[in-house]
Amino acid sequence: MRAFEFLIEYGSRKGVRHKKYRDGKKPPWYEKAVQLKTDNPHMTAIEIGSLVESNPTSVSVLIWLIGKPDSRGNIYNDNPPFTEKDFSDVGNRKYFDGEKPWWYEEAIVLRKQGMTWQAISNKLSTPEERITLSSIRNWLIKGRKHRSGNLVNPDAPFTPRPRILKKIDTALLKELILDRYTDEQIIELIADEKGDKIASQVRAMLPKLRQALQPGTEVKNKVTGDDITGFVQ
């Protein structure tokens, strides 16, 4: 087969098979995935991916089991054993008519108790399903949207925290301290908005800022626990 003929038959245009599986072969986990779905009709793509070899993503599972095109429009399996109707987690239709994820109510309770997003994620995740930080925030924070522009959760209970500007705004940090945010909560907020590098700088600033707002109190080194009040200017 000449090069241009190969590209025509197996190229990246919409509707063609991916070159890796042009001979009708399937991924090594395919048969088990089909069997799992057949035996458990309500099993989601995420659950199937966690139980088969290589732990493929839910997107990969759907590409093979329902013939879902990939991001470039390629179709890997033009004779899939299932359809979109067989999977409740296709697109955003898993939650309709006000339905929420199984972990939703518990996540709200944990957040109201002062638990950080990361701690909530760690607590709610199971060996079979990882509850990501983005999923928790998207469902619990007001105004979060899908790429389509639709709100993820019109009933979200928490208001977004004030956004941190490009430069470290010490006035805002002081305001958060006065509002009784813990160091951990402030650092989490900065990390969310500006990344770990800026959050590390804020971590170093917080003892000094707290000391300035509370004269007469000790400032301790967070690593050693030593009193460093006299060294903070």
N, C-alpha and C positions, 0 to 999 in steps of 0.2 A: 504494500500500500504506500502510495506516495505521500509526502508530508502534507500537502494541501488537502488530500482526500481524508487523511487521518483527522485533521483539524475540523473538517466539515462534519465528519461522523461523530467525533468525540470532543469537539471544542467546548468552550465555556458559555455558549449561547443557551438561552432558556429552553428547557425541555429535553436536554441530552443527558445521558448518563455520565457520571464522573469517570475519568479515565481509569482510576484504580479498580473499578468494578465493571468495566465495559464488557466483560465476558459473562455477565450474569452472576458473578460471585457475590457473596454477602459477607459482612463483617463476622468475625468468629463468634460474636455474642448473639447474632441474629436469631437463630433457631430457639435458643433458650428464651429470648425476649418474647417471641411469638407464643411460645408455650405458656409463659407466665401470664400474658394477657389473656390467652384463651382460657386458662384455668381460673383466672381472677379478673373478670370483666371490668371491675371498678378500679383496678390498679392504674395509677397514674404513670406518666412517662418518667417522672422523677424517681418514683419507687422502682420501676423496672431498671432504670439506669444504675441504681445503687445495688442491684442484686445480680447483675450479669458481669461477665469478664470485661476488664478494662474500665468499668464504671463510666460509660458514655454519658454525655450530657442529655438532658431531656430533649433538646433540639435534635441531637443525633438520633435518638430513639424515634422521634416523630418523623424525621426524614425517611427512615427506613420502614417504619410500621404503617404510616399512612400516606407515604409518597409526598410529604411536604417538601417543596422546593427549598434549597438553601438560600443564603443571602444574595447569591448571584443569579438565582433562578434555575440552577441546575436541579434536575430530578434524578435521584440516585436509584429509586425503585419505582418502575412504572407499572408494577403489578402488586401493590401492597395488600397485605392481608386484612387491614382495618381501615376505617375512615375517621374523619375528624369527630364524628358523632360518638365514636367509641371512647374518646378521651376527653375527660372533663377539664383537663389542664391545657387545652389548646388555646393560645391567645390569652385574653383576659376574661374568658367566659367561665372560669372556675368559680368566680364569685359574682353572682347576679342576684337581683331582687333583694339587695341589702345583706346577703350572706357574707360572713367574714371567715378568715382562716381559723383553724381549730385553736391556735395559740393566742388569738386576738385578746380575749378578755383577761387571760393571765398576764399577758404582756402589759396591759394597761395597769393592772394592780401592781406589778413589779416596778413600773416606772413611777407610779405615785408614791411608792415606798422609797424612792430616791436611787434606785438601781440604774447604773449606766447602761447605754444601749449595748455595749459589748458584753456586759454581764448578763443582760437579758438574753442575748443571742446564745451565749454559752449555756445558760440554764435551760432554755427551751429546745435547743438542738438535740437530736437523737442520733444514734448510729445510722438510722435509715434515712433521716432527713435533716439537713442543716438549715436552720432558720437564719438567714443572712441579716446583717445590719441594715442593708438597704431595704429589705422587705419589711422589717419592723418599723423603720422610720417612715417608709411610704404609707403604711397603714395607720400609723399613730399620729403623724404630724399633719396638721391642716395644710391644704393647698398643694400637696404632692400630686403630680399628674403623670399619666401614661404618655408615651410618645405621641399618641393620637391627640393629646390635648385634654382628654377626659380626666376628671379627678379620680385618683385611686380609691379614695374613701371619703365621701362627703360628710361622714359622721366622725371623722378623726377628732380625738379629744384634746390634743395638745397643740398649743400655738408655737410656731417656729421661734427659736431663740434669735436675738438680734445678731445680724451678720457682722463678722469682724472685718474691718477695712483692710486694705492691702498692707498698710503699715500697722504695727502693733499699737493699738489705741489704749494707752494706760488709763485714760479717763473711763473708758468702757470696762476695763478690767477692774478698776476700783468700784464701779457701779455694781458689777457682778459680785464682788466681795461683800459689799454692803447689803446686797440682796440675799446674802447667806448661801451663795453657791460655794460648794467645797472646792478645794484645789483640783480634785479629780474631775469634777464636773466642768470646771473652767477649761482645764487642759483638754478634755474630750471635745468641748465645743470648738476650741482653736484647731485641734487636729482635724475635726470634720471639715472646717472651712478653709484652713490654710496649710494643712499637712503637718507631718511629724516634726519637721525641722523648726518651724515657727513655734509649735507646741512646746518643744524642748526649751526654746528661749523664754517662753512665758513661764514655764516651770521654774526656771532660775530667778525670774523676776518676782514671783508671788510672795516669797518670804519678806522681801523688802517692802512691797506694797502693803501687805498686811500689817507690818510693823508701823508704817507711816500712818495707817488708819487707826491703829490701836496703840498709842504711845504707852510706854511702861511695860509692855509685854515682851516676852523673850522671843527671839527668832532662832529657830533651830535648823541645823543642817539636816536636810531630809534623808541623807545617806547615812551619816554617822550619828545623828541625834545630838551633836554637840551644840552648845549655846554659842551662836555667832552674832549676837546682838551688837556687840561693840565693833564688829568688822563691817557691818552693813551701813553704808553711807546714804 
